[in-house]
């Protein structure tokens, strides 16, 4: 019995061994020999934050530090090393929009500010042709209407009394000495006495003491030069009289807009005192000389003014539609597509392949500005597709990926802190470093802001606009490549806000509108001063709780003394210092 069990066990073990060998032969061995497998880990896109490049994630989302949408750091696409590739998800998160380059008419609508002025050709200086003392004035104040031939004043003239006596004597000797008689009459005629007046003197037989001065033109008295009792000389001016039936409207044209404004252009304008009414005129003259202080030239519109609705010194706002005199249509692109760095202007051109969408940096030469668009002279061809929104997100992704970008045209990879520097270099740089050139550029802008604030304190709208234009000029001329790393992001964020607020202030029609724009401008300026630092200058953030309809508003000052720009002399010292920026 024991022998049988032993034999059975051996048979079972043998069967198991044979089965394992056969199974390995037919299944396991053949698979290894004929169909080897290799495990390849999928390459995923790395997502990062443009403000905090140290953030690295494998999925899109928001930065855990600042909450900004993450952008792709690198792309798995191959091809042109200068192209930054973006997935559809990345483009959606960055709000990237594109548009094809097309030809269009280079038409620009220009807004011009101006004033109604007296037509210089109608100004008459009403002078006295009789020396003597003014006994009576019939026109006693500026602005009074006068008519041609109207009596303006009476004058007592001893010299004229003597001349009349000579006339009487010459008249008695008229038959013997007719030449003497004519000379006596001629002397009185030179004092602007008419033949009828001279005959009246002869008929009266006695000299007249007082003589009337008559108006030589119709119009409005612009200035009165004399008073009753004044002694006057022959030819002395008594009044300046202007005919307001025609007036000039003089509009300021900036240097950058001169190419668009031509003699003969139609210009529509309005004045705030006549709401709902517009006037249409034609430019008749453009000043060939630019004012060295304001950097503007005057464009003149001549207007008939029979009802005297347009009064001298009224403010006018004009709108002119004009185009460059070129025979063919021009390439026109939106202003939002263009990025500037110093003298360079660049755009991102879309490069589409079968597998991904890419964008390539390209430098362009811009022509005239059309307001919200530009004429392109070189760098683009019709039909190419460019990014018109989200361009800074594309540029930030290019910088992080080491691709050519606006700030780094050669394409050195951006590390956290300063672009183009390796980690060892960054460790040796002070955290608060700001180059002398960058500090100088910022101080110019802050000084422009302080000047603008001071003009608002003085309630002077014209000076406010002059200071605003100067601020604009310096802001547009600031080279953004002066600012690196976090300061570059701070500059780009505040630059757009400053540009818009300054443009609104230039177009402000009154101090109220200018101050509303200044409130927003102050927020951007205060933010910029806090983020830049290293200027070796102390700023004081001052606050007025009653500004902006009792909601309160801030401004920046270099002086502890409160001078309120939102109320001026009405509430000059309303406010307090709430923060000091050193």
Secondary structure, DSSP 4 states (H G I P E B T S, - for coil): -HHHHHHHHHHHHHHHHHHHHHHIIIIIHHHHHH------PPP---EE-SS-TT--BSS--B-TTT-PBPEES--S--S-TTEEEE-HHHHHHTT-EEEE-EEE--EEEEEEEEEEEE-GGGEEEEE-SS-EEEEEES--STT-EE-TT-EEEEEE-HHHHHHHHHHHHHHHTTTT-HHHHHHHHHHHHTTT--HHHHHHHHHH-S--SEEEEE-SS-EEEEEE---TT-EE-TT-EEEEEE-TTEEEEEEEEEGGGGGG--TT-EEEEEETTSTT-EEEEEEEEE-SS--TTT-EEEEEEEEE-TT--S-TT-EEEEEEEEE---SS-EEEEEGGG-EEETTEEEEEEEEE-SS-EEEEEEEEEEEEE-SSEEEEEES--TT-EEEEESHHHHHHHHHHTT---SS-TT-PPBPSSSBT--HHHHHTS-TT---HHHHHHHHHHHHHHHHHHHHHHTT-HHHHHHHHHHHHHHHHT--GGG--HHHHHHHHHHHHHHHHHHHHHHT-SSHHHHHHHHHHHHHHHHHHHHHH--SS--EEEEEETTHHHHT-EEEEESSSS---TTTGGGGTT--EEEEEE-
